[in-house]
Amino acid sequence: MADRFKTELVALMPRLRGYAMALTGSAVEADDLVQDALLRAWRFRDSFQEGSNLTAWMCKILRNTFYTAAVARRRTVQDVEGKFAARLACGPDQEWRVQYGEMLDALEELTPEARDALSMVVAAGLSYEEAAEIAGCPIGTLKSRVNRAREHLAELVDVDLPKARRRAQKSAHAAAAGSIMAANAA
């Protein structure tokens, strides 16, 4: 069957090329279209039912291939002179890479429990219940770990979160009060 199918496909090529020329209006595009249609037909030759109309089957494949390519061409912008490309701008990604590296470094400074809790809830998208079950701790403990991990991570990467800012201020006040008390005691 494969030899007969191949012979009939080859015999149809001039008719397919004529149809492709009518669709595309270009000899080069017609040749490409016929080639794509023949490749598709060969790939799906097992779905062709023996005794049915091969010409109609091939014309349908050719037409569908043409319309699929036409849809793709509509989404493509022709920019021969480069005017459209010149209007496009892409900001540098170095700052994001630096921030990403800082965040990875900061994650390493978290306790293993806090890092695991944060990873399960934020990165893996698990619910607090699921993460608590995996961690083998009460849900309240896991929520606290995640909250403390977020705050500590925000402090480490210098993100201005209200809680992180308040905690940093408390730490600074506590340190200042401790040094004043130590100075008074001396």
PyMOL CGO cylinders between C-alpha atoms (Angstrom):
from pymol import cmd
from pymol.cgo import CYLINDER

trace = [
    CYLINDER, 0.00, 0.00, 0.00, 2.87, 2.41, 0.82, 0.3, 1, 1, 1, 1, 1, 1,
    CYLINDER, 2.87, 2.41, 0.82, 4.30, 2.10, -2.72, 0.3, 1, 1, 1, 1, 1, 1,
    CYLINDER, 4.30, 2.10, -2.72, 0.91, 2.70, -4.33, 0.3, 1, 1, 1, 1, 1, 1,
    CYLINDER, 0.91, 2.70, -4.33, 0.21, 5.60, -1.97, 0.3, 1, 1, 1, 1, 1, 1,
    CYLINDER, 0.21, 5.60, -1.97, 3.59, 7.13, -2.82, 0.3, 1, 1, 1, 1, 1, 1,
    CYLINDER, 3.59, 7.13, -2.82, 3.01, 6.72, -6.57, 0.3, 1, 1, 1, 1, 1, 1,
    CYLINDER, 3.01, 6.72, -6.57, -0.42, 8.35, -6.37, 0.3, 1, 1, 1, 1, 1, 1,
    CYLINDER, -0.42, 8.35, -6.37, 0.97, 11.24, -4.29, 0.3, 1, 1, 1, 1, 1, 1,
    CYLINDER, 0.97, 11.24, -4.29, 3.71, 11.89, -6.84, 0.3, 1, 1, 1, 1, 1, 1,
    CYLINDER, 3.71, 11.89, -6.84, 1.12, 11.82, -9.64, 0.3, 1, 1, 1, 1, 1, 1,
    CYLINDER, 1.12, 11.82, -9.64, -0.97, 14.43, -7.78, 0.3, 1, 1, 1, 1, 1, 1,
    CYLINDER, -0.97, 14.43, -7.78, 1.89, 16.91, -7.35, 0.3, 1, 1, 1, 1, 1, 1,
    CYLINDER, 1.89, 16.91, -7.35, 1.17, 19.01, -10.49, 0.3, 1, 1, 1, 1, 1, 1,
    CYLINDER, 1.17, 19.01, -10.49, -2.51, 19.38, -9.54, 0.3, 1, 1, 1, 1, 1, 1,
    CYLINDER, -2.51, 19.38, -9.54, -1.57, 20.23, -5.96, 0.3, 1, 1, 1, 1, 1, 1,
    CYLINDER, -1.57, 20.23, -5.96, 0.93, 22.82, -7.20, 0.3, 1, 1, 1, 1, 1, 1,
    CYLINDER, 0.93, 22.82, -7.20, -1.74, 24.44, -9.37, 0.3, 1, 1, 1, 1, 1, 1,
    CYLINDER, -1.74, 24.44, -9.37, -4.13, 24.61, -6.41, 0.3, 1, 1, 1, 1, 1, 1,
    CYLINDER, -4.13, 24.61, -6.41, -1.35, 25.99, -4.19, 0.3, 1, 1, 1, 1, 1, 1,
    CYLINDER, -1.35, 25.99, -4.19, -0.53, 28.64, -6.84, 0.3, 1, 1, 1, 1, 1, 1,
    CYLINDER, -0.53, 28.64, -6.84, -4.19, 29.70, -6.81, 0.3, 1, 1, 1, 1, 1, 1,
    CYLINDER, -4.19, 29.70, -6.81, -4.12, 29.99, -3.04, 0.3, 1, 1, 1, 1, 1, 1,
    CYLINDER, -4.12, 29.99, -3.04, -0.77, 31.74, -2.60, 0.3, 1, 1, 1, 1, 1, 1,
    CYLINDER, -0.77, 31.74, -2.60, -0.22, 33.62, -5.86, 0.3, 1, 1, 1, 1, 1, 1,
    CYLINDER, -0.22, 33.62, -5.86, 3.49, 32.82, -5.66, 0.3, 1, 1, 1, 1, 1, 1,
    CYLINDER, 3.49, 32.82, -5.66, 5.45, 29.95, -7.19, 0.3, 1, 1, 1, 1, 1, 1,
    CYLINDER, 5.45, 29.95, -7.19, 7.91, 29.83, -4.30, 0.3, 1, 1, 1, 1, 1, 1,
    CYLINDER, 7.91, 29.83, -4.30, 5.18, 29.85, -1.64, 0.3, 1, 1, 1, 1, 1, 1,
    CYLINDER, 5.18, 29.85, -1.64, 3.18, 27.29, -3.65, 0.3, 1, 1, 1, 1, 1, 1,
    CYLINDER, 3.18, 27.29, -3.65, 6.17, 24.91, -3.74, 0.3, 1, 1, 1, 1, 1, 1,
    CYLINDER, 6.17, 24.91, -3.74, 6.63, 25.30, 0.02, 0.3, 1, 1, 1, 1, 1, 1,
    CYLINDER, 6.63, 25.30, 0.02, 2.92, 24.73, 0.61, 0.3, 1, 1, 1, 1, 1, 1,
    CYLINDER, 2.92, 24.73, 0.61, 2.87, 21.58, -1.52, 0.3, 1, 1, 1, 1, 1, 1,
    CYLINDER, 2.87, 21.58, -1.52, 5.94, 20.26, 0.27, 0.3, 1, 1, 1, 1, 1, 1,
    CYLINDER, 5.94, 20.26, 0.27, 4.37, 20.90, 3.69, 0.3, 1, 1, 1, 1, 1, 1,
    CYLINDER, 4.37, 20.90, 3.69, 1.12, 19.24, 2.60, 0.3, 1, 1, 1, 1, 1, 1,
    CYLINDER, 1.12, 19.24, 2.60, 2.96, 16.22, 1.21, 0.3, 1, 1, 1, 1, 1, 1,
    CYLINDER, 2.96, 16.22, 1.21, 4.95, 15.84, 4.42, 0.3, 1, 1, 1, 1, 1, 1,
    CYLINDER, 4.95, 15.84, 4.42, 1.78, 16.03, 6.48, 0.3, 1, 1, 1, 1, 1, 1,
    CYLINDER, 1.78, 16.03, 6.48, 0.03, 13.51, 4.23, 0.3, 1, 1, 1, 1, 1, 1,
    CYLINDER, 0.03, 13.51, 4.23, 2.97, 11.13, 4.45, 0.3, 1, 1, 1, 1, 1, 1,
    CYLINDER, 2.97, 11.13, 4.45, 3.06, 11.47, 8.24, 0.3, 1, 1, 1, 1, 1, 1,
    CYLINDER, 3.06, 11.47, 8.24, -0.66, 10.65, 8.48, 0.3, 1, 1, 1, 1, 1, 1,
    CYLINDER, -0.66, 10.65, 8.48, -0.85, 8.16, 5.63, 0.3, 1, 1, 1, 1, 1, 1,
    CYLINDER, -0.85, 8.16, 5.63, -2.21, 5.49, 7.98, 0.3, 1, 1, 1, 1, 1, 1,
    CYLINDER, -2.21, 5.49, 7.98, -5.35, 7.59, 8.46, 0.3, 1, 1, 1, 1, 1, 1,
    CYLINDER, -5.35, 7.59, 8.46, -6.09, 7.58, 4.72, 0.3, 1, 1, 1, 1, 1, 1,
    CYLINDER, -6.09, 7.58, 4.72, -8.83, 5.07, 3.98, 0.3, 1, 1, 1, 1, 1, 1,
    CYLINDER, -8.83, 5.07, 3.98, -8.06, 2.83, 1.01, 0.3, 1, 1, 1, 1, 1, 1,
    CYLINDER, -8.06, 2.83, 1.01, -10.57, 3.35, -1.78, 0.3, 1, 1, 1, 1, 1, 1,
    CYLINDER, -10.57, 3.35, -1.78, -11.46, 6.91, -0.82, 0.3, 1, 1, 1, 1, 1, 1,
    CYLINDER, -11.46, 6.91, -0.82, -10.64, 9.96, -2.94, 0.3, 1, 1, 1, 1, 1, 1,
    CYLINDER, -10.64, 9.96, -2.94, -6.92, 10.74, -2.48, 0.3, 1, 1, 1, 1, 1, 1,
    CYLINDER, -6.92, 10.74, -2.48, -7.22, 13.96, -4.49, 0.3, 1, 1, 1, 1, 1, 1,
    CYLINDER, -7.22, 13.96, -4.49, -9.92, 15.35, -2.21, 0.3, 1, 1, 1, 1, 1, 1,
    CYLINDER, -9.92, 15.35, -2.21, -7.97, 14.22, 0.88, 0.3, 1, 1, 1, 1, 1, 1,
    CYLINDER, -7.97, 14.22, 0.88, -4.80, 15.93, -0.35, 0.3, 1, 1, 1, 1, 1, 1,
    CYLINDER, -4.80, 15.93, -0.35, -6.61, 19.12, -1.36, 0.3, 1, 1, 1, 1, 1, 1,
    CYLINDER, -6.61, 19.12, -1.36, -8.13, 19.30, 2.10, 0.3, 1, 1, 1, 1, 1, 1,
    CYLINDER, -8.13, 19.30, 2.10, -4.70, 18.84, 3.69, 0.3, 1, 1, 1, 1, 1, 1,
    CYLINDER, -4.70, 18.84, 3.69, -3.23, 21.50, 1.38, 0.3, 1, 1, 1, 1, 1, 1,
    CYLINDER, -3.23, 21.50, 1.38, -6.03, 23.96, 2.15, 0.3, 1, 1, 1, 1, 1, 1,
    CYLINDER, -6.03, 23.96, 2.15, -5.78, 23.39, 5.92, 0.3, 1, 1, 1, 1, 1, 1,
    CYLINDER, -5.78, 23.39, 5.92, -2.00, 23.81, 5.76, 0.3, 1, 1, 1, 1, 1, 1,
    CYLINDER, -2.00, 23.81, 5.76, -2.46, 27.08, 3.85, 0.3, 1, 1, 1, 1, 1, 1,
    CYLINDER, -2.46, 27.08, 3.85, -4.96, 28.47, 6.37, 0.3, 1, 1, 1, 1, 1, 1,
    CYLINDER, -4.96, 28.47, 6.37, -2.84, 27.41, 9.33, 0.3, 1, 1, 1, 1, 1, 1,
    CYLINDER, -2.84, 27.41, 9.33, 0.12, 29.24, 7.81, 0.3, 1, 1, 1, 1, 1, 1,
    CYLINDER, 0.12, 29.24, 7.81, -2.07, 32.27, 7.03, 0.3, 1, 1, 1, 1, 1, 1,
    CYLINDER, -2.07, 32.27, 7.03, -3.14, 32.53, 10.66, 0.3, 1, 1, 1, 1, 1, 1,
    CYLINDER, -3.14, 32.53, 10.66, 0.50, 32.34, 11.73, 0.3, 1, 1, 1, 1, 1, 1,
    CYLINDER, 0.50, 32.34, 11.73, 1.43, 35.04, 9.18, 0.3, 1, 1, 1, 1, 1, 1,
    CYLINDER, 1.43, 35.04, 9.18, -1.26, 37.36, 10.54, 0.3, 1, 1, 1, 1, 1, 1,
    CYLINDER, -1.26, 37.36, 10.54, 0.42, 37.21, 13.93, 0.3, 1, 1, 1, 1, 1, 1,
    CYLINDER, 0.42, 37.21, 13.93, 3.81, 37.99, 12.37, 0.3, 1, 1, 1, 1, 1, 1,
    CYLINDER, 3.81, 37.99, 12.37, 4.83, 41.60, 11.82, 0.3, 1, 1, 1, 1, 1, 1,
    CYLINDER, 4.83, 41.60, 11.82, 6.67, 42.36, 8.58, 0.3, 1, 1, 1, 1, 1, 1,
    CYLINDER, 6.67, 42.36, 8.58, 9.51, 44.71, 9.51, 0.3, 1, 1, 1, 1, 1, 1,
    CYLINDER, 9.51, 44.71, 9.51, 11.79, 44.86, 6.48, 0.3, 1, 1, 1, 1, 1, 1,
    CYLINDER, 11.79, 44.86, 6.48, 13.35, 48.22, 7.35, 0.3, 1, 1, 1, 1, 1, 1,
    CYLINDER, 13.35, 48.22, 7.35, 13.56, 47.50, 11.08, 0.3, 1, 1, 1, 1, 1, 1,
    CYLINDER, 13.56, 47.50, 11.08, 11.32, 50.42, 12.13, 0.3, 1, 1, 1, 1, 1, 1,
    CYLINDER, 11.32, 50.42, 12.13, 9.13, 48.28, 14.37, 0.3, 1, 1, 1, 1, 1, 1,
    CYLINDER, 9.13, 48.28, 14.37, 12.11, 46.59, 15.99, 0.3, 1, 1, 1, 1, 1, 1,
    CYLINDER, 12.11, 46.59, 15.99, 13.69, 49.99, 16.66, 0.3, 1, 1, 1, 1, 1, 1,
    CYLINDER, 13.69, 49.99, 16.66, 10.64, 51.00, 18.72, 0.3, 1, 1, 1, 1, 1, 1,
    CYLINDER, 10.64, 51.00, 18.72, 10.90, 47.94, 20.91, 0.3, 1, 1, 1, 1, 1, 1,
    CYLINDER, 10.90, 47.94, 20.91, 12.91, 48.36, 24.05, 0.3, 1, 1, 1, 1, 1, 1,
    CYLINDER, 12.91, 48.36, 24.05, 14.12, 45.83, 26.52, 0.3, 1, 1, 1, 1, 1, 1,
    CYLINDER, 14.12, 45.83, 26.52, 15.41, 47.00, 29.85, 0.3, 1, 1, 1, 1, 1, 1,
    CYLINDER, 15.41, 47.00, 29.85, 18.57, 45.51, 31.22, 0.3, 1, 1, 1, 1, 1, 1,
    CYLINDER, 18.57, 45.51, 31.22, 18.08, 42.41, 33.28, 0.3, 1, 1, 1, 1, 1, 1,
    CYLINDER, 18.08, 42.41, 33.28, 21.22, 42.82, 35.36, 0.3, 1, 1, 1, 1, 1, 1,
    CYLINDER, 21.22, 42.82, 35.36, 19.34, 44.41, 38.26, 0.3, 1, 1, 1, 1, 1, 1,
    CYLINDER, 19.34, 44.41, 38.26, 16.89, 41.52, 38.40, 0.3, 1, 1, 1, 1, 1, 1,
    CYLINDER, 16.89, 41.52, 38.40, 19.74, 39.03, 38.31, 0.3, 1, 1, 1, 1, 1, 1,
    CYLINDER, 19.74, 39.03, 38.31, 21.45, 40.80, 41.18, 0.3, 1, 1, 1, 1, 1, 1,
    CYLINDER, 21.45, 40.80, 41.18, 18.22, 40.89, 43.20, 0.3, 1, 1, 1, 1, 1, 1,
    CYLINDER, 18.22, 40.89, 43.20, 17.61, 37.23, 42.45, 0.3, 1, 1, 1, 1, 1, 1,
    CYLINDER, 17.61, 37.23, 42.45, 21.11, 36.34, 43.62, 0.3, 1, 1, 1, 1, 1, 1,
    CYLINDER, 21.11, 36.34, 43.62, 20.60, 38.38, 46.79, 0.3, 1, 1, 1, 1, 1, 1,
    CYLINDER, 20.60, 38.38, 46.79, 17.35, 36.58, 47.46, 0.3, 1, 1, 1, 1, 1, 1,
    CYLINDER, 17.35, 36.58, 47.46, 18.99, 33.16, 47.01, 0.3, 1, 1, 1, 1, 1, 1,
    CYLINDER, 18.99, 33.16, 47.01, 21.77, 34.19, 49.39, 0.3, 1, 1, 1, 1, 1, 1,
    CYLINDER, 21.77, 34.19, 49.39, 19.20, 35.45, 51.90, 0.3, 1, 1, 1, 1, 1, 1,
    CYLINDER, 19.20, 35.45, 51.90, 17.27, 32.18, 51.69, 0.3, 1, 1, 1, 1, 1, 1,
    CYLINDER, 17.27, 32.18, 51.69, 20.42, 30.35, 52.77, 0.3, 1, 1, 1, 1, 1, 1,
    CYLINDER, 20.42, 30.35, 52.77, 20.54, 32.51, 55.92, 0.3, 1, 1, 1, 1, 1, 1,
    CYLINDER, 20.54, 32.51, 55.92, 17.08, 31.37, 57.04, 0.3, 1, 1, 1, 1, 1, 1,
    CYLINDER, 17.08, 31.37, 57.04, 16.82, 28.48, 59.45, 0.3, 1, 1, 1, 1, 1, 1,
    CYLINDER, 16.82, 28.48, 59.45, 16.15, 25.16, 57.70, 0.3, 1, 1, 1, 1, 1, 1,
    CYLINDER, 16.15, 25.16, 57.70, 12.66, 24.99, 59.22, 0.3, 1, 1, 1, 1, 1, 1,
    CYLINDER, 12.66, 24.99, 59.22, 11.78, 28.51, 58.07, 0.3, 1, 1, 1, 1, 1, 1,
    CYLINDER, 11.78, 28.51, 58.07, 13.25, 27.92, 54.60, 0.3, 1, 1, 1, 1, 1, 1,
    CYLINDER, 13.25, 27.92, 54.60, 11.33, 24.65, 54.22, 0.3, 1, 1, 1, 1, 1, 1,
    CYLINDER, 11.33, 24.65, 54.22, 8.07, 26.19, 55.43, 0.3, 1, 1, 1, 1, 1, 1,
    CYLINDER, 8.07, 26.19, 55.43, 8.43, 29.17, 53.11, 0.3, 1, 1, 1, 1, 1, 1,
    CYLINDER, 8.43, 29.17, 53.11, 9.38, 26.95, 50.18, 0.3, 1, 1, 1, 1, 1, 1,
    CYLINDER, 9.38, 26.95, 50.18, 6.42, 24.63, 50.66, 0.3, 1, 1, 1, 1, 1, 1,
    CYLINDER, 6.42, 24.63, 50.66, 3.86, 27.42, 50.92, 0.3, 1, 1, 1, 1, 1, 1,
    CYLINDER, 3.86, 27.42, 50.92, 5.28, 30.01, 48.51, 0.3, 1, 1, 1, 1, 1, 1,
    CYLINDER, 5.28, 30.01, 48.51, 7.31, 28.07, 45.95, 0.3, 1, 1, 1, 1, 1, 1,
    CYLINDER, 7.31, 28.07, 45.95, 5.41, 24.77, 45.88, 0.3, 1, 1, 1, 1, 1, 1,
    CYLINDER, 5.41, 24.77, 45.88, 2.02, 26.41, 46.42, 0.3, 1, 1, 1, 1, 1, 1,
    CYLINDER, 2.02, 26.41, 46.42, 0.93, 24.01, 49.14, 0.3, 1, 1, 1, 1, 1, 1,
    CYLINDER, 0.93, 24.01, 49.14, -1.78, 25.02, 51.56, 0.3, 1, 1, 1, 1, 1, 1,
    CYLINDER, -1.78, 25.02, 51.56, -0.79, 25.65, 55.16, 0.3, 1, 1, 1, 1, 1, 1,
    CYLINDER, -0.79, 25.65, 55.16, -2.58, 22.43, 56.11, 0.3, 1, 1, 1, 1, 1, 1,
    CYLINDER, -2.58, 22.43, 56.11, -0.66, 20.36, 53.57, 0.3, 1, 1, 1, 1, 1, 1,
    CYLINDER, -0.66, 20.36, 53.57, 2.66, 21.95, 54.49, 0.3, 1, 1, 1, 1, 1, 1,
    CYLINDER, 2.66, 21.95, 54.49, 2.02, 21.44, 58.23, 0.3, 1, 1, 1, 1, 1, 1,
    CYLINDER, 2.02, 21.44, 58.23, 1.26, 17.78, 57.61, 0.3, 1, 1, 1, 1, 1, 1,
    CYLINDER, 1.26, 17.78, 57.61, 4.47, 17.34, 55.62, 0.3, 1, 1, 1, 1, 1, 1,
    CYLINDER, 4.47, 17.34, 55.62, 6.53, 19.23, 58.22, 0.3, 1, 1, 1, 1, 1, 1,
    CYLINDER, 6.53, 19.23, 58.22, 4.93, 17.25, 61.03, 0.3, 1, 1, 1, 1, 1, 1,
    CYLINDER, 4.93, 17.25, 61.03, 3.97, 20.30, 63.07, 0.3, 1, 1, 1, 1, 1, 1,
    CYLINDER, 3.97, 20.30, 63.07, 0.77, 22.12, 64.04, 0.3, 1, 1, 1, 1, 1, 1,
    CYLINDER, 0.77, 22.12, 64.04, -0.65, 24.48, 61.44, 0.3, 1, 1, 1, 1, 1, 1,
    CYLINDER, -0.65, 24.48, 61.44, -0.12, 27.50, 63.74, 0.3, 1, 1, 1, 1, 1, 1,
    CYLINDER, -0.12, 27.50, 63.74, 3.57, 26.66, 64.05, 0.3, 1, 1, 1, 1, 1, 1,
    CYLINDER, 3.57, 26.66, 64.05, 3.91, 26.42, 60.30, 0.3, 1, 1, 1, 1, 1, 1,
    CYLINDER, 3.91, 26.42, 60.30, 2.11, 29.74, 59.78, 0.3, 1, 1, 1, 1, 1, 1,
    CYLINDER, 2.11, 29.74, 59.78, 4.46, 31.37, 62.27, 0.3, 1, 1, 1, 1, 1, 1,
    CYLINDER, 4.46, 31.37, 62.27, 7.50, 29.91, 60.52, 0.3, 1, 1, 1, 1, 1, 1,
    CYLINDER, 7.50, 29.91, 60.52, 6.30, 31.18, 57.16, 0.3, 1, 1, 1, 1, 1, 1,
    CYLINDER, 6.30, 31.18, 57.16, 5.51, 34.63, 58.55, 0.3, 1, 1, 1, 1, 1, 1,
    CYLINDER, 5.51, 34.63, 58.55, 8.88, 34.95, 60.32, 0.3, 1, 1, 1, 1, 1, 1,
    CYLINDER, 8.88, 34.95, 60.32, 10.67, 33.64, 57.23, 0.3, 1, 1, 1, 1, 1, 1,
    CYLINDER, 10.67, 33.64, 57.23, 8.96, 36.23, 55.01, 0.3, 1, 1, 1, 1, 1, 1,
    CYLINDER, 8.96, 36.23, 55.01, 9.81, 39.05, 57.41, 0.3, 1, 1, 1, 1, 1, 1,
    CYLINDER, 9.81, 39.05, 57.41, 13.41, 37.94, 57.84, 0.3, 1, 1, 1, 1, 1, 1,
    CYLINDER, 13.41, 37.94, 57.84, 13.83, 37.47, 54.10, 0.3, 1, 1, 1, 1, 1, 1,
    CYLINDER, 13.83, 37.47, 54.10, 12.41, 40.97, 53.52, 0.3, 1, 1, 1, 1, 1, 1,
    CYLINDER, 12.41, 40.97, 53.52, 14.92, 42.37, 56.00, 0.3, 1, 1, 1, 1, 1, 1,
    CYLINDER, 14.92, 42.37, 56.00, 17.80, 40.52, 54.38, 0.3, 1, 1, 1, 1, 1, 1,
    CYLINDER, 17.80, 40.52, 54.38, 16.98, 41.71, 50.86, 0.3, 1, 1, 1, 1, 1, 1,
    CYLINDER, 16.98, 41.71, 50.86, 16.02, 45.18, 52.07, 0.3, 1, 1, 1, 1, 1, 1,
    CYLINDER, 16.02, 45.18, 52.07, 12.38, 45.11, 51.03, 0.3, 1, 1, 1, 1, 1, 1,
    CYLINDER, 12.38, 45.11, 51.03, 10.27, 47.73, 52.75, 0.3, 1, 1, 1, 1, 1, 1,
    CYLINDER, 10.27, 47.73, 52.75, 7.53, 45.63, 54.29, 0.3, 1, 1, 1, 1, 1, 1,
    CYLINDER, 7.53, 45.63, 54.29, 5.68, 47.33, 57.14, 0.3, 1, 1, 1, 1, 1, 1,
    CYLINDER, 5.68, 47.33, 57.14, 6.22, 44.45, 59.58, 0.3, 1, 1, 1, 1, 1, 1,
    CYLINDER, 6.22, 44.45, 59.58, 9.84, 44.04, 58.56, 0.3, 1, 1, 1, 1, 1, 1,
    CYLINDER, 9.84, 44.04, 58.56, 10.42, 47.77, 59.01, 0.3, 1, 1, 1, 1, 1, 1,
    CYLINDER, 10.42, 47.77, 59.01, 8.75, 47.76, 62.46, 0.3, 1, 1, 1, 1, 1, 1,
    CYLINDER, 8.75, 47.76, 62.46, 10.74, 44.71, 63.52, 0.3, 1, 1, 1, 1, 1, 1,
    CYLINDER, 10.74, 44.71, 63.52, 13.99, 46.36, 62.41, 0.3, 1, 1, 1, 1, 1, 1,
    CYLINDER, 13.99, 46.36, 62.41, 13.06, 49.50, 64.34, 0.3, 1, 1, 1, 1, 1, 1,
    CYLINDER, 13.06, 49.50, 64.34, 12.31, 47.43, 67.46, 0.3, 1, 1, 1, 1, 1, 1,
    CYLINDER, 12.31, 47.43, 67.46, 15.63, 45.65, 67.13, 0.3, 1, 1, 1, 1, 1, 1,
    CYLINDER, 15.63, 45.65, 67.13, 17.42, 48.99, 66.74, 0.3, 1, 1, 1, 1, 1, 1,
    CYLINDER, 17.42, 48.99, 66.74, 15.59, 50.45, 69.78, 0.3, 1, 1, 1, 1, 1, 1,
    CYLINDER, 15.59, 50.45, 69.78, 16.32, 47.35, 71.84, 0.3, 1, 1, 1, 1, 1, 1,
    CYLINDER, 16.32, 47.35, 71.84, 19.99, 47.51, 70.91, 0.3, 1, 1, 1, 1, 1, 1,
    CYLINDER, 19.99, 47.51, 70.91, 20.13, 51.22, 71.73, 0.3, 1, 1, 1, 1, 1, 1,
    CYLINDER, 20.13, 51.22, 71.73, 18.39, 50.67, 75.07, 0.3, 1, 1, 1, 1, 1, 1,
    CYLINDER, 18.39, 50.67, 75.07, 20.79, 47.85, 75.87, 0.3, 1, 1, 1, 1, 1, 1,
    CYLINDER, 20.79, 47.85, 75.87, 23.82, 49.99, 75.15, 0.3, 1, 1, 1, 1, 1, 1,
    CYLINDER, 23.82, 49.99, 75.15, 22.41, 52.87, 77.27, 0.3, 1, 1, 1, 1, 1, 1,
    CYLINDER, 22.41, 52.87, 77.27, 21.78, 50.48, 80.17, 0.3, 1, 1, 1, 1, 1, 1,
    CYLINDER, 21.78, 50.48, 80.17, 25.27, 49.09, 79.82, 0.3, 1, 1, 1, 1, 1, 1,
    CYLINDER, 25.27, 49.09, 79.82, 26.73, 52.61, 79.81, 0.3, 1, 1, 1, 1, 1, 1,
    CYLINDER, 26.73, 52.61, 79.81, 24.73, 53.56, 82.92, 0.3, 1, 1, 1, 1, 1, 1,
    CYLINDER, 24.73, 53.56, 82.92, 25.80, 50.41, 84.74, 0.3, 1, 1, 1, 1, 1, 1,
    CYLINDER, 25.80, 50.41, 84.74, 29.45, 51.19, 84.11, 0.3, 1, 1, 1, 1, 1, 1,
]
cmd.load_cgo(trace, "trace")
